[in-house]
């Protein structure tokens, strides 16, 4: 188990690093930690996926949270060790366009 508070250089995966960088950046910009919904929107993931990552980060000693207290996430890694936050990768969007004749005038010239 990796404890950020005890290690001079904690190790984390690139994906974990992005979560840490987001939490840190969000807290700086908004002057409060993100809610789980904020993390879900940024990474475009489902609530269970984000929740599992937060549990993993907490178990690894990379963040702390207070049970029952909203917006209580704190990054325990020195900010100098955090990676640069990357823009969220765009998700493909399926759009289906149905041809319709309603509302369209056809001119034959």
SENU-944604 format. One record per atom (N, C-alpha, C): x, y, z; atom name. Coordinates in nm, 4 decimals, padded with zeros to 6 digits. Atoms other than C-alpha are relative to their C-alpha. Layout:
BEGIN
@px:X py:Y pz:Z name:CA
...
This chain:
BEGIN
@px:00.0837 py:-00.1170 pz:00.0000 name:N
@px:00.0000 py:00.0000 pz:00.0000 name:CA
@px:00.0886 py:00.1238 pz:00.0000 name:C
@px:-00.0784 py:-00.1220 pz:00.0134 name:N
@px:00.1312 py:00.3430 pz:-00.0914 name:CA
@px:-00.0629 py:00.1115 pz:00.0821 name:C
@px:00.0491 py:-00.1112 pz:-00.0818 name:N
@px:00.0889 py:00.6180 pz:00.1640 name:CA
@px:00.0696 py:00.1277 pz:-00.0408 name:C
@px:-00.0567 py:-00.1251 pz:00.0484 name:N
@px:00.1375 py:00.9672 pz:00.0268 name:CA
@px:00.0683 py:00.0776 pz:00.1115 name:C
@px:-00.0552 py:-00.0784 pz:-00.1094 name:N
@px:00.2064 py:01.1157 pz:00.3677 name:CA
@px:00.1347 py:-00.0524 pz:00.0470 name:C
@px:-00.1255 py:00.0577 pz:-00.0454 name:N
@px:00.4940 py:00.8774 pz:00.4374 name:CA
@px:00.1057 py:-00.0088 pz:-00.1077 name:C
@px:-00.0943 py:00.0127 pz:00.1104 name:N
@px:00.6537 py:00.8553 pz:00.0940 name:CA
@px:00.0413 py:00.1378 pz:-00.0499 name:C
@px:-00.0422 py:-00.1266 pz:00.0576 name:N
@px:00.8651 py:01.1317 pz:-00.0521 name:CA
@px:-00.0525 py:00.0138 pz:-00.1420 name:C
@px:00.0532 py:-00.0012 pz:00.1357 name:N
@px:00.7405 py:01.0347 pz:-00.3983 name:CA
@px:-00.1058 py:-00.1085 pz:-00.0135 name:C
@px:00.1046 py:00.1015 pz:00.0113 name:N
@px:00.4043 py:00.8584 pz:-00.3939 name:CA
@px:-00.0158 py:-00.0434 pz:-00.1451 name:C
@px:00.0239 py:00.0483 pz:00.1350 name:N
@px:00.3223 py:00.6447 pz:-00.6921 name:CA
@px:-00.1496 py:-00.0134 pz:-00.0223 name:C
@px:00.1394 py:00.0144 pz:00.0388 name:N
@px:-00.0079 py:00.6503 pz:-00.8731 name:CA
@px:-00.0043 py:-00.0163 pz:-00.1503 name:C
@px:00.0156 py:00.0231 pz:00.1434 name:N
@px:-00.1355 py:00.5527 pz:-01.2137 name:CA
@px:-00.0271 py:00.1333 pz:-00.0702 name:C
@px:00.0336 py:-00.1226 pz:00.0731 name:N
@px:-00.1777 py:00.8135 pz:-01.4882 name:CA
@px:-00.1452 py:00.0429 pz:00.0222 name:C
@px:00.1418 py:-00.0332 pz:-00.0215 name:N
@px:-00.5570 py:00.7940 pz:-01.4419 name:CA
@px:-00.0217 py:00.0559 pz:00.1402 name:C
@px:00.0107 py:-00.0515 pz:-00.1363 name:N
@px:-00.5259 py:00.8393 pz:-01.0654 name:CA
@px:00.0584 py:00.1404 pz:00.0078 name:C
@px:-00.0620 py:-00.1324 pz:00.0030 name:N
@px:-00.2954 py:01.1339 pz:-01.1305 name:CA
@px:-00.0937 py:00.1050 pz:-00.0563 name:C
@px:00.0954 py:-00.0951 pz:00.0575 name:N
@px:-00.5634 py:01.2961 pz:-01.3450 name:CA
@px:-00.1109 py:00.0338 pz:00.0998 name:C
@px:00.0990 py:-00.0279 pz:-00.1050 name:N
@px:-00.8194 py:01.2595 pz:-01.0664 name:CA
@px:00.0596 py:00.0954 pz:00.1034 name:C
@px:-00.0648 py:-00.0857 pz:-00.0998 name:N
@px:-00.5737 py:01.4123 pz:-00.8185 name:CA
@px:00.0184 py:00.1413 pz:-00.0542 name:C
@px:-00.0208 py:-00.1312 pz:00.0608 name:N
@px:-00.4897 py:01.6958 pz:-01.0587 name:CA
@px:-00.1323 py:00.0752 pz:-00.0121 name:C
@px:00.1309 py:-00.0647 pz:00.0108 name:N
@px:-00.8601 py:01.7649 pz:-01.1181 name:CA
@px:-00.0479 py:00.0500 pz:00.1360 name:C
@px:00.0452 py:-00.0400 pz:-00.1339 name:N
@px:-00.9440 py:01.7697 pz:-00.7478 name:CA
@px:00.0785 py:00.1224 pz:00.0464 name:C
@px:-00.0840 py:-00.1134 pz:-00.0398 name:N
@px:-00.6512 py:02.0036 pz:-00.6835 name:CA
@px:-00.0393 py:00.1269 pz:-00.0767 name:C
@px:00.0332 py:-00.1165 pz:00.0816 name:N
@px:-00.7347 py:02.2382 pz:-00.9749 name:CA
@px:-00.1387 py:00.0535 pz:00.0325 name:C
@px:00.1368 py:-00.0418 pz:-00.0316 name:N
@px:-01.1064 py:02.2438 pz:-00.8953 name:CA
@px:-00.0032 py:00.0759 pz:00.1328 name:C
@px:-00.0039 py:-00.0636 pz:-00.1320 name:N
@px:-01.0341 py:02.3306 pz:-00.5334 name:CA
@px:00.0624 py:00.1387 pz:-00.0078 name:C
@px:-00.0631 py:-00.1314 pz:00.0154 name:N
@px:-00.8027 py:02.6161 pz:-00.6358 name:CA
@px:-00.0941 py:00.1003 pz:-00.0662 name:C
@px:00.0855 py:-00.0904 pz:00.0772 name:N
@px:-01.0472 py:02.7652 pz:-00.8842 name:CA
@px:-00.1289 py:00.0345 pz:00.0739 name:C
@px:00.1310 py:-00.0193 pz:-00.0618 name:N
@px:-01.3675 py:02.7204 pz:-00.6852 name:CA
@px:00.0038 py:00.0242 pz:00.1502 name:C
@px:-00.0197 py:-00.0218 pz:-00.1436 name:N
@px:-01.2257 py:02.7617 pz:-00.3337 name:CA
@px:-00.0775 py:-00.0992 pz:00.0866 name:C
@px:00.0611 py:00.1110 pz:-00.0727 name:N
@px:-01.3903 py:02.4357 pz:-00.2289 name:CA
@px:00.0241 py:-00.1257 pz:-00.0821 name:C
@px:-00.0224 py:00.1255 pz:00.0734 name:N
@px:-01.3374 py:02.0694 pz:-00.3196 name:CA
@px:-00.1188 py:-00.0333 pz:-00.0899 name:C
@px:00.1100 py:00.0400 pz:00.0881 name:N
@px:-01.5426 py:01.9138 pz:-00.5975 name:CA
@px:-00.0936 py:-00.0994 pz:00.0669 name:C
@px:00.0943 py:00.1065 pz:-00.0366 name:N
@px:-01.8540 py:01.7094 pz:-00.5382 name:CA
@px:00.0254 py:-00.1159 pz:-00.0952 name:C
@px:-00.0170 py:00.1158 pz:00.0874 name:N
@px:-01.8585 py:01.3609 pz:-00.6842 name:CA
@px:-00.0614 py:00.0281 pz:-00.1374 name:C
@px:00.0653 py:-00.0323 pz:00.1278 name:N
@px:-02.0968 py:01.4932 pz:-00.9537 name:CA
@px:00.0898 py:00.0864 pz:-00.0888 name:C
@px:-00.0925 py:-00.0831 pz:00.0778 name:N
@px:-01.8351 py:01.7512 pz:-01.0610 name:CA
@px:00.1061 py:-00.0876 pz:-00.0676 name:C
@px:-00.1004 py:00.0917 pz:00.0538 name:N
@px:-01.5806 py:01.4731 pz:-01.1099 name:CA
@px:-00.0622 py:-00.0845 pz:-00.1116 name:C
@px:00.0706 py:00.0781 pz:00.1016 name:N
@px:-01.8358 py:01.2666 pz:-01.3015 name:CA
@px:-00.0151 py:00.0792 pz:-00.1296 name:C
@px:00.0176 py:-00.0837 pz:00.1196 name:N
@px:-01.9081 py:01.5561 pz:-01.5390 name:CA
@px:00.1308 py:00.0200 pz:-00.0741 name:C
@px:-00.1280 py:-00.0270 pz:00.0661 name:N
@px:-01.5423 py:01.6314 pz:-01.6059 name:CA
@px:00.0516 py:-00.1224 pz:-00.0743 name:C
@px:-00.0552 py:00.1215 pz:00.0602 name:N
@px:-01.4363 py:01.2733 pz:-01.6739 name:CA
@px:-00.1024 py:-00.0764 pz:-00.0841 name:C
@px:00.1082 py:00.0635 pz:00.0767 name:N
@px:-01.7730 py:01.1764 pz:-01.8301 name:CA
@px:-00.0108 py:-00.1492 pz:00.0326 name:C
@px:00.0091 py:00.1367 pz:-00.0482 name:N
@px:-01.8020 py:00.8640 pz:-01.6189 name:CA
@px:-00.1264 py:-00.0188 pz:00.0822 name:C
@px:00.1175 py:00.0313 pz:-00.0808 name:N
@px:-02.0773 py:00.6897 pz:-01.4285 name:CA
@px:00.0316 py:00.0208 pz:00.1486 name:C
@px:-00.0228 py:-00.0160 pz:-00.1440 name:N
@px:-02.1266 py:00.7502 pz:-01.0552 name:CA
@px:00.0766 py:-00.1159 pz:00.0632 name:C
@px:-00.0769 py:00.1081 pz:-00.0629 name:N
@px:-02.0037 py:00.3981 pz:-00.9614 name:CA
@px:00.1487 py:00.0029 pz:-00.0369 name:C
@px:-00.1414 py:-00.0059 pz:00.0411 name:N
@px:-01.6815 py:00.4453 pz:-01.1620 name:CA
@px:00.0766 py:00.1043 pz:00.0807 name:C
@px:-00.0648 py:-00.1069 pz:-00.0763 name:N
@px:-01.5999 py:00.7727 pz:-00.9887 name:CA
@px:00.0102 py:-00.0403 pz:00.1470 name:C
@px:-00.0002 py:00.0412 pz:-00.1405 name:N
@px:-01.6955 py:00.6349 pz:-00.6475 name:CA
@px:00.1102 py:-00.1019 pz:00.0271 name:C
@px:-00.1043 py:00.1015 pz:-00.0186 name:N
@px:-01.4668 py:00.3336 pz:-00.6901 name:CA
@px:00.1393 py:00.0617 pz:-00.0043 name:C
@px:-00.1310 py:-00.0656 pz:00.0063 name:N
@px:-01.1758 py:00.5577 pz:-00.7915 name:CA
@px:00.0259 py:00.0791 pz:00.1275 name:C
@px:-00.0191 py:-00.0752 pz:-00.1245 name:N
@px:-01.2312 py:00.7812 pz:-00.4868 name:CA
@px:00.0335 py:-00.0945 pz:00.1157 name:C
@px:-00.0330 py:00.0982 pz:-00.1034 name:N
@px:-01.2309 py:00.4730 pz:-00.2636 name:CA
@px:00.1448 py:-00.0465 pz:-00.0136 name:C
@px:-00.1375 py:00.0442 pz:00.0247 name:N
@px:-00.9053 py:00.3569 pz:-00.4244 name:CA
@px:00.0995 py:00.1079 pz:00.0409 name:C
@px:-00.0907 py:-00.1098 pz:-00.0350 name:N
@px:-00.7405 py:00.6989 pz:-00.3872 name:CA
@px:00.0091 py:00.0166 pz:00.1518 name:C
@px:00.0016 py:-00.0122 pz:-00.1462 name:N
@px:-00.8460 py:00.7126 pz:-00.0224 name:CA
@px:00.0749 py:-00.1172 pz:00.0645 name:C
@px:-00.0656 py:00.1193 pz:-00.0536 name:N
@px:-00.7303 py:00.3560 pz:00.0483 name:CA
@px:00.1520 py:00.0085 pz:-00.0182 name:C
@px:-00.1438 py:-00.0143 pz:00.0279 name:N
@px:-00.3907 py:00.4368 pz:-00.1085 name:CA
@px:00.0627 py:00.1188 pz:00.0731 name:C
@px:-00.0527 py:-00.1130 pz:-00.0749 name:N
@px:-00.3564 py:00.7443 pz:00.1127 name:CA
@px:00.0312 py:00.1215 pz:-00.0854 name:C
@px:-00.0250 py:-00.1120 pz:00.0911 name:N
@px:-00.3631 py:00.9859 pz:-00.1818 name:CA
@px:-00.0976 py:00.1151 pz:00.0213 name:C
@px:00.0983 py:-00.1020 pz:-00.0369 name:N
@px:-00.6763 py:01.1716 pz:-00.0685 name:CA
@px:-00.0553 py:-00.0342 pz:00.1371 name:C
@px:00.0763 py:00.0266 pz:-00.1214 name:N
@px:-00.8735 py:01.2088 pz:00.2511 name:CA
@px:-00.1406 py:00.0541 pz:-00.0219 name:C
@px:00.1396 py:-00.0446 pz:00.0026 name:N
@px:-01.2489 py:01.2442 pz:00.2932 name:CA
@px:-00.0569 py:-00.0177 pz:00.1390 name:C
@px:00.0696 py:00.0161 pz:-00.1276 name:N
@px:-01.4758 py:01.2907 pz:00.5915 name:CA
@px:-00.1364 py:-00.0601 pz:-00.0284 name:C
@px:00.1272 py:00.0686 pz:00.0210 name:N
@px:-01.7683 py:01.0511 pz:00.6045 name:CA
@px:-00.1172 py:00.0909 pz:00.0320 name:C
@px:00.1212 py:-00.0788 pz:-00.0219 name:N
@px:-02.1030 py:01.2238 pz:00.5674 name:CA
@px:00.0154 py:00.1487 pz:-00.0218 name:C
@px:-00.0229 py:-00.1428 pz:00.0222 name:N
@px:-01.9454 py:01.5603 pz:00.4872 name:CA
@px:00.0198 py:00.0228 pz:-00.1499 name:C
@px:-00.0154 py:-00.0241 pz:00.1430 name:N
@px:-02.0037 py:01.6782 pz:00.1298 name:CA
@px:00.1194 py:00.0905 pz:-00.0287 name:C
@px:-00.1124 py:-00.0823 pz:00.0466 name:N
@px:-01.7136 py:01.8328 pz:-00.0616 name:CA
@px:00.1149 py:00.0032 pz:00.1004 name:C
@px:-00.1068 py:00.0051 pz:-00.1004 name:N
@px:-01.4576 py:01.7136 pz:00.1910 name:CA
@px:00.1265 py:-00.0672 pz:-00.0524 name:C
@px:-00.1177 py:00.0668 pz:00.0572 name:N
@px:-01.2012 py:01.5635 pz:-00.0502 name:CA
@px:00.1208 py:00.0918 pz:00.0110 name:C
@px:-00.1261 py:-00.0746 pz:-00.0070 name:N
@px:-00.8451 py:01.6761 pz:00.0181 name:CA
@px:00.1100 py:-00.0855 pz:-00.0608 name:C
@px:-00.1129 py:00.0702 pz:00.0605 name:N
@px:-00.5424 py:01.5796 pz:-00.1918 name:CA
@px:00.1147 py:-00.0001 pz:00.1004 name:C
@px:-00.1090 py:00.0142 pz:-00.0965 name:N
@px:-00.2605 py:01.4480 pz:00.0291 name:CA
@px:00.1368 py:-00.0066 pz:-00.0670 name:C
@px:-00.1249 py:00.0044 pz:00.0766 name:N
@px:00.0036 py:01.4527 pz:-00.2464 name:CA
@px:00.0487 py:00.1422 pz:-00.0208 name:C
@px:-00.0591 py:-00.1310 pz:00.0259 name:N
@px:00.2406 py:01.7471 pz:-00.2772 name:CA
@px:-00.0357 py:00.0429 pz:-00.1417 name:C
@px:00.0461 py:-00.0434 pz:00.1324 name:N
@px:00.1087 py:01.9549 pz:-00.5662 name:CA
@px:00.1116 py:00.0017 pz:-00.1035 name:C
@px:-00.1127 py:00.0028 pz:00.0939 name:N
@px:00.4572 py:01.9661 pz:-00.7210 name:CA
@px:00.0144 py:-00.1374 pz:-00.0657 name:C
@px:-00.0088 py:00.1351 pz:00.0545 name:N
@px:00.4240 py:01.5904 pz:-00.7793 name:CA
@px:-00.1193 py:-00.0375 pz:-00.0873 name:C
@px:00.1191 py:00.0300 pz:00.0791 name:N
@px:00.0862 py:01.6114 pz:-00.9526 name:CA
@px:00.0270 py:00.0243 pz:-00.1482 name:C
@px:-00.0155 py:-00.0228 pz:00.1433 name:N
@px:00.0704 py:01.5766 pz:-01.3303 name:CA
@px:-00.0840 py:00.1193 pz:-00.0449 name:C
@px:00.0832 py:-00.1049 pz:00.0583 name:N
@px:-00.0677 py:01.8502 pz:-01.5514 name:CA
@px:-00.1366 py:-00.0600 pz:-00.0316 name:C
@px:00.1351 py:00.0465 pz:00.0298 name:N
@px:-00.4436 py:01.8180 pz:-01.5852 name:CA
@px:-00.0219 py:00.0056 pz:-00.1502 name:C
@px:00.0284 py:00.0087 pz:00.1424 name:N
@px:-00.5359 py:01.7038 pz:-01.9342 name:CA
@px:-00.1484 py:00.0237 pz:-00.0235 name:C
@px:00.1437 py:-00.0152 pz:00.0297 name:N
@px:-00.8623 py:01.8031 pz:-02.1004 name:CA
@px:-00.0663 py:-00.1367 pz:-00.0077 name:C
@px:00.0738 py:00.1265 pz:00.0075 name:N
@px:-01.1266 py:01.5360 pz:-02.0752 name:CA
@px:-00.0103 py:-00.0398 pz:-00.1462 name:C
@px:00.0084 py:00.0452 pz:00.1387 name:N
@px:-01.1248 py:01.3238 pz:-02.3872 name:CA
@px:-00.1451 py:00.0026 pz:-00.0455 name:C
@px:00.1385 py:-00.0071 pz:00.0482 name:N
@px:-01.4306 py:01.3830 pz:-02.6011 name:CA
@px:-00.0585 py:-00.1389 pz:-00.0208 name:C
@px:00.0705 py:00.1259 pz:00.0189 name:N
@px:-01.6823 py:01.1039 pz:-02.6029 name:CA
@px:-00.0753 py:00.0075 pz:-00.1323 name:C
@px:00.0757 py:-00.0028 pz:00.1245 name:N
@px:-01.8335 py:01.0062 pz:-02.9358 name:CA
@px:-00.1484 py:00.0179 pz:00.0291 name:C
@px:00.1425 py:-00.0266 pz:-00.0152 name:N
@px:-02.1873 py:01.1309 pz:-02.9723 name:CA
@px:-00.0706 py:-00.0538 pz:-00.1231 name:C
@px:00.0781 py:00.0527 pz:00.1107 name:N
@px:-02.4350 py:00.9400 pz:-03.1836 name:CA
@px:-00.1195 py:00.0912 pz:-00.0223 name:C
@px:00.1146 py:-00.0829 pz:00.0353 name:N
@px:-02.6813 py:01.1601 pz:-03.3622 name:CA
@px:-00.0691 py:-00.0673 pz:-00.1171 name:C
@px:00.0784 py:00.0579 pz:00.1073 name:N
@px:-02.9563 py:01.0149 pz:-03.5727 name:CA
@px:-00.0943 py:00.1073 pz:-00.0513 name:C
@px:00.0867 py:-00.0998 pz:00.0609 name:N
@px:-03.1282 py:01.2493 pz:-03.8124 name:CA
@px:-00.1007 py:-00.0731 pz:-00.0871 name:C
@px:00.1070 py:00.0607 pz:00.0777 name:N
@px:-03.4599 py:01.1389 pz:-03.9498 name:CA
@px:-00.0488 py:00.1009 pz:-00.1032 name:C
@px:00.0511 py:-00.0917 pz:00.1018 name:N
@px:-03.5562 py:01.2938 pz:-04.2815 name:CA
@px:-00.1504 py:00.0170 pz:00.0183 name:C
@px:00.1423 py:-00.0286 pz:-00.0139 name:N
@px:-03.8923 py:01.4606 pz:-04.2673 name:CA
@px:-00.0382 py:00.1044 pz:-00.1037 name:C
@px:00.0459 py:-00.0984 pz:00.0983 name:N
@px:-04.0958 py:01.6576 pz:-04.5156 name:CA
@px:-00.0762 py:00.1127 pz:00.0674 name:C
@px:00.0759 py:-00.1032 pz:-00.0713 name:N
@px:-04.2801 py:01.8574 pz:-04.2505 name:CA
@px:00.0833 py:00.1258 pz:00.0143 name:C
@px:-00.0661 py:-00.1288 pz:-00.0187 name:N
@px:-04.1896 py:02.2219 pz:-04.2529 name:CA
@px:00.0974 py:00.0381 pz:-00.1090 name:C
@px:-00.0918 py:-00.0316 pz:00.1081 name:N
@px:-03.9827 py:02.2099 pz:-04.5714 name:CA
@px:-00.0772 py:00.0170 pz:-00.1293 name:C
@px:00.0634 py:-00.0240 pz:00.1290 name:N
@px:-04.0984 py:02.3592 pz:-04.8960 name:CA
@px:00.0976 py:-00.0393 pz:-00.1087 name:C
@px:-00.0846 py:00.0415 pz:00.1116 name:N
@px:-03.9618 py:02.2037 pz:-05.2136 name:CA
@px:-00.0346 py:00.0848 pz:-00.1196 name:C
@px:00.0190 py:-00.0810 pz:00.1186 name:N
@px:-03.9149 py:02.4266 pz:-05.5139 name:CA
@px:00.0632 py:-00.0688 pz:-00.1182 name:C
@px:-00.0538 py:00.0561 pz:00.1239 name:N
@px:-03.8729 py:02.2799 pz:-05.8564 name:CA
@px:00.0081 py:00.1128 pz:-00.1024 name:C
@px:-00.0155 py:-00.1061 pz:00.0987 name:N
@px:-03.7334 py:02.5349 pz:-06.0924 name:CA
@px:00.0638 py:-00.0513 pz:-00.1234 name:C
